[in-house]
């Protein structure tokens, strides 16, 4: 009998010499299940636990918890899972919270929601390393160049957006990152700014990140919210930003965006000075005007739309096509059969018929960001570096497509000026320039791998070459009487049915015109507290809205 025991021990020692990470984890899982982590169980798996602890540089208890997370996950593991697996009380398992924190800091676990820290995952890079019997090591973040630094900064802000890290922890990560890379000019400039509160520093870094990584220099309140520790701080900061008294504005690091010389107190950008100093290494052109803005799908507001029957069918079909699961299948089928994978759509019809708003609602409902091209700005850029600018526009869209989870929409709003009939035998410089721009857009449409939508009020001047390249062409009609009744009700809910029907029948207005009247009516109601007959007041506004050939429109309240 002793000899048999001795033989068995020798065989087991041979197995232990061949131990791998996965085998060790498997053994720990097998022994620790329902063990209450009693001494006998710990003794039985002692060698495997010690092996894992040494390989990963963690404590032995953390090694056991990591193994259980691998078994119960690797996704959506919580403290109840750990307690049930080990057969210990909830109180006892909560005493291990500091060990879970340590595993998160080691990047062996990741909180699903950093705000409550109740649920965690084993990250994919850790699992990938395990498959090759390798210990996951955190990527080196020392001796970086500025471009790589901003790549890391971008990853951190993605974690913040996914609620995988708190603003406080993100701030601490940035402090470590900057301490390890003092040679970078951006870091030196940040350090020279002087003391900034946690949230102010995160906000400044967010502005820099959006410009460098997303070419976004038009920041709105909704984009900033994640940078604040709580809602109260966010609300207070909004007031300071609106008034221009925020510390970042006092230090001339950010400023209001301006339209026609008027400050827009809901939109912000880095100052030209900040771009020249902080972002000098990234070659940010401080004087270059953007030709497009990106609107995030989550920032778009829901709006009820009313269409004639045929338009409703066409828009519904397009919405179904834009749904992520359908879009990807169709795109793959197109690619497989040798067709172009880009989808260009033309929305045309009279002013106020809902063309632009339809694009916004399609984007909102299918989770797609919109890159809105400033067509008048493109025209102003035609003299000089026109080809360069229009190519840069499409290059930027391609970059957005690569980075986005869902393919964004490229919107050319009021595109008459750039999709009109090309001039034959152009002689002067302006005509040649316009033809050159249109040729570039036609070439880009051929190579398009994404979604492009152009809206226009005029179609008689549409160049045939552009017409052929639009796969979907939707003519937006003015709403029917029945639809106009619904629009009147949606715009002015207090309007009774009879008045709504009267206005709908009397005035053949588009949705945009009805919205103008509703806004004017709202202003009157606030300024004058008008008690006169609603219908009479609205008829007056309708008469002012309607412009006849032989009459001049009256202006005023």
TAVENDA-V626079 format. One record per residue. N is the residue number from 0. SS is DSSP state (@ for helix, = for strand, . for the rest). Layout:
n->N ss->SS
n->N ss->SS
//
This chain:
n->0 ss->.
n->1 ss->@
n->2 ss->@
n->3 ss->@
n->4 ss->@
n->5 ss->@
n->6 ss->@
n->7 ss->@
n->8 ss->@
n->9 ss->@
n->10 ss->@
n->11 ss->@
n->12 ss->@
n->13 ss->@
n->14 ss->@
n->15 ss->@
n->16 ss->@
n->17 ss->.
n->18 ss->.
n->19 ss->.
n->20 ss->@
n->21 ss->@
n->22 ss->@
n->23 ss->@
n->24 ss->@
n->25 ss->@
n->26 ss->@
n->27 ss->@
n->28 ss->@
n->29 ss->@
n->30 ss->@
n->31 ss->@
n->32 ss->.
n->33 ss->.
n->34 ss->.
n->35 ss->.
n->36 ss->.
n->37 ss->.
n->38 ss->@
n->39 ss->@
n->40 ss->@
n->41 ss->@
n->42 ss->@
n->43 ss->@
n->44 ss->.
n->45 ss->@
n->46 ss->@
n->47 ss->@
n->48 ss->@
n->49 ss->@
n->50 ss->@
n->51 ss->@
n->52 ss->@
n->53 ss->@
n->54 ss->@
n->55 ss->@
n->56 ss->.
n->57 ss->.
n->58 ss->.
n->59 ss->@
n->60 ss->@
n->61 ss->@
n->62 ss->@
n->63 ss->@
n->64 ss->@
n->65 ss->@
n->66 ss->@
n->67 ss->@
n->68 ss->@
n->69 ss->@
n->70 ss->@
n->71 ss->@
n->72 ss->.
n->73 ss->.
n->74 ss->.
n->75 ss->.
n->76 ss->=
n->77 ss->=
n->78 ss->@
n->79 ss->@
n->80 ss->@
n->81 ss->@
n->82 ss->@
n->83 ss->@
n->84 ss->@
n->85 ss->@
n->86 ss->.
n->87 ss->.
n->88 ss->.
n->89 ss->@
n->90 ss->@
n->91 ss->@
n->92 ss->@
n->93 ss->@
n->94 ss->.
n->95 ss->.
n->96 ss->@
n->97 ss->@
n->98 ss->@
n->99 ss->@
n->100 ss->@
n->101 ss->@
n->102 ss->@
n->103 ss->@
n->104 ss->@
n->105 ss->.
n->106 ss->.
n->107 ss->.
n->108 ss->.
n->109 ss->=
n->110 ss->=
n->111 ss->.
n->112 ss->.
n->113 ss->.
n->114 ss->.
n->115 ss->.
n->116 ss->.
n->117 ss->.
n->118 ss->=
n->119 ss->=
n->120 ss->=
n->121 ss->.
n->122 ss->.
n->123 ss->@
n->124 ss->@
n->125 ss->@
n->126 ss->@
n->127 ss->@
n->128 ss->@
n->129 ss->@
n->130 ss->@
n->131 ss->.
n->132 ss->.
n->133 ss->.
n->134 ss->.
n->135 ss->.
n->136 ss->.
n->137 ss->.
n->138 ss->.
n->139 ss->.
n->140 ss->.
n->141 ss->.
n->142 ss->.
n->143 ss->.
n->144 ss->.
n->145 ss->@
n->146 ss->@
n->147 ss->@
n->148 ss->@
n->149 ss->@
n->150 ss->@
n->151 ss->@
n->152 ss->@
n->153 ss->@
n->154 ss->@
n->155 ss->@
n->156 ss->@
n->157 ss->@
n->158 ss->@
n->159 ss->@
n->160 ss->@
n->161 ss->.
n->162 ss->.
n->163 ss->.
n->164 ss->.
n->165 ss->.
n->166 ss->@
n->167 ss->@
n->168 ss->@
n->169 ss->@
n->170 ss->@
n->171 ss->@
n->172 ss->@
n->173 ss->@
n->174 ss->@
n->175 ss->@
n->176 ss->@
n->177 ss->@
n->178 ss->@
n->179 ss->.
n->180 ss->.
n->181 ss->.
n->182 ss->.
n->183 ss->.
n->184 ss->@
n->185 ss->@
n->186 ss->@
n->187 ss->@
n->188 ss->@
n->189 ss->@
n->190 ss->@
n->191 ss->@
n->192 ss->.
n->193 ss->.
n->194 ss->.
n->195 ss->.
n->196 ss->.
n->197 ss->@
n->198 ss->@
n->199 ss->@
n->200 ss->@
n->201 ss->@
n->202 ss->@
n->203 ss->@
n->204 ss->@
n->205 ss->@
n->206 ss->@
n->207 ss->@
n->208 ss->@
n->209 ss->@
n->210 ss->@
n->211 ss->@
n->212 ss->@
n->213 ss->@
n->214 ss->.
n->215 ss->.
n->216 ss->.
n->217 ss->.
n->218 ss->=
n->219 ss->=
n->220 ss->@
n->221 ss->@
n->222 ss->@
n->223 ss->@
n->224 ss->@
n->225 ss->@
n->226 ss->@
n->227 ss->.
n->228 ss->.
n->229 ss->.
n->230 ss->@
n->231 ss->@
n->232 ss->@
n->233 ss->@
n->234 ss->@
n->235 ss->@
n->236 ss->@
n->237 ss->@
n->238 ss->@
n->239 ss->@
n->240 ss->@
n->241 ss->@
n->242 ss->@
n->243 ss->.
n->244 ss->.
n->245 ss->.
n->246 ss->@
n->247 ss->@
n->248 ss->@
n->249 ss->@
n->250 ss->.
n->251 ss->.
n->252 ss->.
n->253 ss->=
n->254 ss->=
n->255 ss->=
n->256 ss->=
n->257 ss->=
n->258 ss->=
n->259 ss->.
n->260 ss->.
n->261 ss->=
n->262 ss->=
n->263 ss->=
n->264 ss->=
n->265 ss->=
n->266 ss->=
n->267 ss->=
n->268 ss->=
n->269 ss->=
n->270 ss->.
n->271 ss->@
n->272 ss->@
n->273 ss->@
n->274 ss->@
n->275 ss->@
n->276 ss->@
n->277 ss->.
n->278 ss->.
n->279 ss->@
n->280 ss->@
n->281 ss->@
n->282 ss->.
n->283 ss->.
n->284 ss->.
n->285 ss->.
n->286 ss->.
n->287 ss->.
n->288 ss->.
n->289 ss->.
n->290 ss->.
n->291 ss->=
n->292 ss->=
n->293 ss->=
n->294 ss->=
n->295 ss->.
n->296 ss->@
n->297 ss->@
n->298 ss->@
n->299 ss->.
n->300 ss->.
n->301 ss->.
n->302 ss->.
n->303 ss->.
n->304 ss->.
n->305 ss->.
n->306 ss->.
n->307 ss->.
n->308 ss->@
n->309 ss->@
n->310 ss->@
n->311 ss->@
n->312 ss->@
n->313 ss->@
n->314 ss->@
n->315 ss->@
n->316 ss->@
n->317 ss->@
n->318 ss->@
n->319 ss->@
n->320 ss->@
n->321 ss->@
n->322 ss->.
n->323 ss->@
n->324 ss->@
n->325 ss->@
n->326 ss->@
n->327 ss->@
n->328 ss->@
n->329 ss->@
n->330 ss->@
n->331 ss->@
n->332 ss->@
n->333 ss->@
n->334 ss->@
n->335 ss->@
n->336 ss->.
n->337 ss->.
n->338 ss->.
n->339 ss->.
n->340 ss->.
n->341 ss->.
n->342 ss->=
n->343 ss->=
n->344 ss->=
n->345 ss->=
n->346 ss->=
n->347 ss->=
n->348 ss->=
n->349 ss->.
n->350 ss->.
n->351 ss->.
n->352 ss->.
n->353 ss->.
n->354 ss->@
n->355 ss->@
n->356 ss->@
n->357 ss->@
n->358 ss->@
n->359 ss->@
n->360 ss->@
n->361 ss->@
n->362 ss->@
n->363 ss->@
n->364 ss->@
n->365 ss->@
n->366 ss->.
n->367 ss->.
n->368 ss->.
n->369 ss->=
n->370 ss->=
n->371 ss->=
n->372 ss->=
n->373 ss->.
n->374 ss->@
n->375 ss->@
n->376 ss->@
n->377 ss->@
n->378 ss->@
n->379 ss->@
n->380 ss->.
n->381 ss->.
n->382 ss->.
n->383 ss->.
n->384 ss->.
n->385 ss->@
n->386 ss->@
n->387 ss->@
n->388 ss->@
n->389 ss->@
n->390 ss->@
n->391 ss->@
n->392 ss->@
n->393 ss->@
n->394 ss->@
n->395 ss->@
n->396 ss->@
n->397 ss->@
n->398 ss->@
n->399 ss->@
n->400 ss->@
n->401 ss->@
n->402 ss->@
n->403 ss->.
n->404 ss->.
n->405 ss->.
n->406 ss->.
n->407 ss->.
n->408 ss->=
n->409 ss->=
n->410 ss->=
n->411 ss->=
n->412 ss->.
n->413 ss->.
n->414 ss->.
n->415 ss->@
n->416 ss->@
n->417 ss->@
n->418 ss->@
n->419 ss->=
n->420 ss->.
n->421 ss->.
n->422 ss->.
n->423 ss->.
n->424 ss->.
n->425 ss->.
n->426 ss->.
n->427 ss->.
n->428 ss->@
n->429 ss->@
n->430 ss->@
n->431 ss->@
n->432 ss->@
n->433 ss->@
n->434 ss->@
n->435 ss->@
n->436 ss->@
n->437 ss->@
n->438 ss->@
n->439 ss->@
n->440 ss->@
n->441 ss->@
n->442 ss->@
n->443 ss->@
n->444 ss->@
n->445 ss->@
n->446 ss->@
n->447 ss->.
n->448 ss->.
n->449 ss->.
n->450 ss->=
n->451 ss->=
n->452 ss->=
n->453 ss->=
n->454 ss->=
n->455 ss->=
n->456 ss->.
n->457 ss->.
n->458 ss->.
n->459 ss->.
n->460 ss->.
n->461 ss->=
n->462 ss->.
n->463 ss->@
n->464 ss->@
n->465 ss->@
n->466 ss->@
n->467 ss->@
n->468 ss->@
n->469 ss->.
n->470 ss->.
n->471 ss->=
n->472 ss->=
n->473 ss->=
n->474 ss->=
n->475 ss->=
n->476 ss->.
n->477 ss->.
n->478 ss->.
n->479 ss->.
n->480 ss->@
n->481 ss->@
n->482 ss->@
n->483 ss->@
n->484 ss->@
n->485 ss->@
n->486 ss->@
n->487 ss->@
n->488 ss->@
n->489 ss->@
n->490 ss->@
n->491 ss->.
n->492 ss->.
n->493 ss->.
n->494 ss->.
n->495 ss->.
n->496 ss->@
n->497 ss->@
n->498 ss->@
n->499 ss->@
n->500 ss->@
n->501 ss->@
n->502 ss->@
n->503 ss->@
n->504 ss->@
n->505 ss->@
n->506 ss->.
n->507 ss->.
n->508 ss->.
n->509 ss->.
n->510 ss->@
n->511 ss->@
n->512 ss->@
n->513 ss->@
n->514 ss->@
n->515 ss->@
n->516 ss->@
n->517 ss->@
n->518 ss->@
n->519 ss->@
n->520 ss->@
n->521 ss->@
n->522 ss->@
n->523 ss->@
n->524 ss->@
n->525 ss->@
n->526 ss->@
n->527 ss->@
n->528 ss->.
n->529 ss->.
n->530 ss->.
n->531 ss->.
n->532 ss->.
n->533 ss->@
n->534 ss->@
n->535 ss->@
n->536 ss->@
n->537 ss->@
n->538 ss->@
n->539 ss->@
n->540 ss->@
n->541 ss->@
n->542 ss->@
n->543 ss->@
n->544 ss->@
n->545 ss->.
n->546 ss->.
n->547 ss->.
n->548 ss->.
n->549 ss->.
n->550 ss->.
n->551 ss->.
n->552 ss->.
n->553 ss->.
n->554 ss->.
n->555 ss->.
n->556 ss->.
//
